[in-house]
Amino acid sequence: MQEEQANILVVDDEQGIRITLAGILEDEGFNVVVAEDGYKGIEAAEKTKFKIAFIDMKMPGINGIETFKGIKKVSPDTIIFFMTAFIDEDLLKEAVKLETQAILYKPLDIDLVLKVIKKDLTKTNILVVDDDFSIRETLKGVLEDRGYMVSSAEDGLTAIEMTRKIHYDIMFIDVVMPGMDGFQALGEIKKISPETNVIIMTGYNIEHLVEKATSLGASTCIPKPIDDMDKLLQTLQTIKEDTTRSAILVVDDEPSSRETLKGVLEEKGYKISTAEDGLTAIEMAGKTHFDMALIDVVMPGIDGFQTLDEIKKIDPETKAIMMTGHDVEHFAENAISLGAFAHLSKPIDMVELLQLTFSAIKE
């Protein structure tokens, strides 16, 4: 339901337009803020992160173009639509040069407005990182033709700076680049945005790079030149589908227990990763966001309570269900005090597990 809760800004000097558009968008479940001129629109963007902004092109004070520039300075990833009732060729030419999503003509076609909003809220945001201009732009063009929102960066440092400002769902990173190489860039980007899916690209022998890429959190590694675009697009679709599935980490030193839980949860459509001890689980949580973790209490090395505590420090949003087959003193109390969502005794009642998993993820 993330799309329904998106913040939208409406900037227009006409009160009727502001009230009407805001009312319709609020009825659709969006959070709407209105501003009567460009200055107030920019001020609003400084206080609130807007996914989308509708800006009238002709307003007293500063026009829509200047308002656009002001909002983009404070919120580069806001998707902006211009609105106009006038055909001003100079303004339209300038608007076309900017990274505006579209120009909507008044009186507004509300069905069209809602259609373009929902389309843009579900678009996958991609960053292509490669020092080779031709490869960058070719891949960008192909992906844009398929409906993705695509940006590009010529080196790792630029990509890291862009990641601090904008969330990217998927990122293509070349291995060999001047300054910082692709693996270094991948490591830094995963620290900033663990949930970003990264595809490593290389023109060199791919086999010995795959293990390193995946150990750093990459989703996959592909060879250059990219000749099979259909295969690439299928890879993207797979990644996109995987990101809609809830990710669960199963932490247990018993292989049979891990595999049983993994199988049961995968059958219900969850995306499952496993770890055989607490240290491995903590390392994985530092690279990937997990919606939920199933953690055994008694394990060699560090126990489940210590594991839970460290995972919660890394990612407080991860829900945890603690498990034990031993008579652990104050098991329930310790689990809840450390922020666990629930606790289960082994052997696990799978019906109860699935009910708790559903509740934890939907909470």
N, C-alpha and C positions, 0 to 999 in steps of 0.2 A: 504493500500500500504506500510505498515511498512516494510514487508519483503524485498521489492525491494530496499529499501534505507539502508539496513544493511551495516555496514562497514566490509570489509574483508581484512585481511592481508595475503600477499604471501611472504614467506621467502625461497629463493633459490639462490644458487650461480651461477646457470646457467641462463644467461640473456635471452636465448630463451624461457625457461620455464616461467620465470617471465613475459615477454612481452606477450606471447601467452595466459597464464592463466588469466592475468589481463585484456587483451582485451576482452576475451570471457565473463568474469564476468561483465565487464562494459557494454557490449552489452545487458546483462540481467538486467541491471538497478542497479547493486550494486556499492557502493563506494569502490574503491580498492586502497590500499597502498602496495607498494612493498619494500622489503629489500633484500640486496645481501648477508647478513650473519646474524648469530644469534644475535650478539651485536646490530646491527641496528634494528633487529626485536623487541628486548626487548625495545629499545629506542622508537620505534614507538608506542608500546603498553603503554608506560608511558604517551604519549601525546594524544592518541586517544583510545576510547573504541571500541574494535572490537568484533563483534558478533561471527565471525569465523576466524580462522587462519589456513593456509596451511603451513606446515613446512617441508622442506627437511631434511632427517635424517642425510645425510653425507655432511658436509660443512666444509670449512677451519675455523680455530679459535675455535668456540665451535660447537658441533654437535647438531642435532635436539632435543635430550633428554634434554640437558642443556638449550637450547632455550625454550623448553616447560616449564621447571621449572621456568625460569626467567619471562616468560609471565604470568604464573599462579600466581606468587607472586604479580604482579601489577594488574592483571585482572583475578580473579578466575573463573568468569563465561564465559570466552571466550571458545567457542567450538573449539577443535583443531583436525586437521587431519594431520597425518604424510604422507609424500610422499617419496618413495624410488625406486631406480632402481637396488638396490643391495640386496642380501640375506645375511645379517649379523645377524647370529643367536643370538649373545649376545645383539646387539642393539634391535632386534625384541622382545626378551624376556623382556628387560627392558621397551620397549614401551608398551607391553601388560599389565604390572603391573601398568602403569600410567592411569589416567582417560582420555585417548585419545579416540576420537569418532570412528576412524577407521584408518587403514593403507592402503593407495592407492598406487598402483604400477605404475611406469612409463614404457612406455608412458601412460599418463593418458587417461582413458576413459571419455571423456568430458560429455557425456550423464549421466554417473554414477555420476560424480562430481556434476552436476546440480541437479540430483535427490536427492542425500544425503543432499545437502545444503537446498533445499526447504523443505525436510522432517524435518530437525532439526530446521529450523526457525519456523515451525508451531507446534512443540512439546510443550505440556503443562509442565511447570516446577513446581514440587511439593516438599514440605518439610514435612517430617513426624517427629513430636516431641513427644517422649514418653520415659520415663525412663526405661521401660521394653524392654530389648534388643530383646527378641523373637518376641514381637508384632511389634516393629520397623522394624525389618528385614523381617518378614513375609509380612507385608503390602507393604514394599518397593519392595520386589520381585514380588508380584502380580501386582503391578502398572507398574513396569518395563516391565513385560511380555506383558502388554497391550500397550506398546509403549510410556509411559510417561517418562520424565526425573526426576529422584527421588533422593533426598538427605535426610539425616536423622540427627537428633540432639537428645541428651539424656536429655536435660533440657531446660528450658525457656531462660536462659541467653545465652546459645550457639545459640539458634534459633534467638534471637534478634541480636546477633553479625553477624550471617550469613545473616540476612535480610538487614543489613547495606551495605553488599558487593554485594549481588545478589538479583535480583527481582524474587519472587516466585508467580506464578499465583494462586496456591492453596496450603493451608497448613492444615495439620491435627495436632491438638494439644490436648494432654491428659490433663484432668483437674487436677488430683492429681499427683504432681511431687515434689521431694525434692527441697527446696530452694524457688523458685518462682513458684506459681501454674499457671495453664493454663489460667485463667482469667487475671491474671496480665501480663502474656506473651502476650496474645491477645491484651490487651490495649496498650502495648508498641509497638507491631508490627504494629498495625493500625496507630500509630503516624508516624512511619517510612514509611510505605507502605499502604496507605488507600485503594488502589485498590486490594490488595491481598484478595482472598476469603478464609475464615477460616472455617474449619469444626472442631467443638469441639467434643472430644471423652470422654466417661466416663463409668466406670463400676458400677456407682451408679445410684440411681433413677433419670431418665432423665427428668421427667416432670417439676420439680421445677428448673432445670438448663437451660431449653430452653429460658425462658424469659430473664434471666441474660445474656446468651450467645449472643442472638440476639441484646440486648440493647447495648452490647459492639462492635457490628459490625460483629458478626459471621454470616455466611450464613445459617448454620444449626447445629444441635447437634445430634450425633449418639451414640447408646449404644455399649459397649464392653461386651463380645467378638464380633468381627465383623463376624457373621456367614454367612450372605447373601451377598456374594461378587458381585453377579449380580446386586442387589439393589444398592450397593455402587457405582459400576461402572456407573449405570444409573444416580445416583445423580451427579457424576463427569461430565458426559456428559451434563446434564442439566445446571450445573454451567458454563461449557465451552461454551455452546451455548449462555447463558445469557451474558457472557463477550464480545461476538462479537456484541451485540446489544447496541446502544447508550443509555446511562442512562440520564434521564431527571427528574428534581425535580420541582414539581408544588407547589407553595407557595401562598395560598389564604385562607382567613378566612371564605369564603362562601363555605359550603359543596357542594352545587349544582354545583358551578363553578369548584371546584376542580375535582369532579367526572366526569363532562362533558369533561373537558380537558384531564383527565386521559384516559377516554374511547376512545376519538378520536385519541390520540397519540398511545395508545396500539394497536389499529386496524392497524396502520401503522408499527407495529413491534418494536416500541421503548419500553424501559424498564422504567417504571414510578414509582416514589415514590412521596408521597405528604406530605405537612406540613401545619398546620393550622395557623401558625404565624411565625414571623421572628426568634425568639429565637430558636424554634424547627428546623427551616431550617438551621440555623448557626451550631447547634449541629450536625445535620446530615451531613453537608458538611465537618465537622471535621473528620468524620469517613469513608465517602465514596466519591469517585470522581464522580462528575456529569459532563457530557459533556455539559449540558445546564440546565439553571434554568429559569422557567417562574415565575415572581414575581409580585404579586399585590402591588400597591403602598400604598393604604390606608388600614391599618390593625391595630388592637389593639396592645398595647405594643410598639414595635419599628416598624417604617414604612418600606416600601419596599426599599427606598433609603438607609437607614441604614443597612438593611439586605443585599442588594447588595454589599455595601462597605465592610462589614465583610466577606462575602463569597469570594470576590475577594482577600482579604488579605490571606485567608486560601488557596484558590486554584485559582490563577490568570488565569488558563487555562479554567475555566468554562465560557461558553458564557451565557449571560443573555438577556432575552426579558422582558421588563417591561410592566405591564398592569394597566390600570385604567379605572373606570367607572365614575370618579368624575372630576370636573373641577379643576385640580391641576395646580397651577401656575408654569410656567416654566418646565412643565412635561418633554417635549422632551429634553430640554437643560440639565436638571439635570441627566436624564437617560444616555445620551451620555457622559457627563462629568465624570460620575462615571464608565464608561467602558462598558455600556450596548451595546449589538450588535444591538438591535432594540427596538422599543416601539409600543404598540398596544392599541387602545381604545376599551373599552367594550360597547356593546356586541361584542365579538370577531368574526371577519370574519375568519372562519375555513380554508378556502382556503389560505388566506393570512398567517395565522398561520403556516400551513404546509409548505408553500413555504419558510418562514423565518427560520423555524426549520431546514429544509433541508440545507439551505444556511449556517446557523450558525454552524452546525455540520460538514459540509464538508469543511468549510473555512480553 
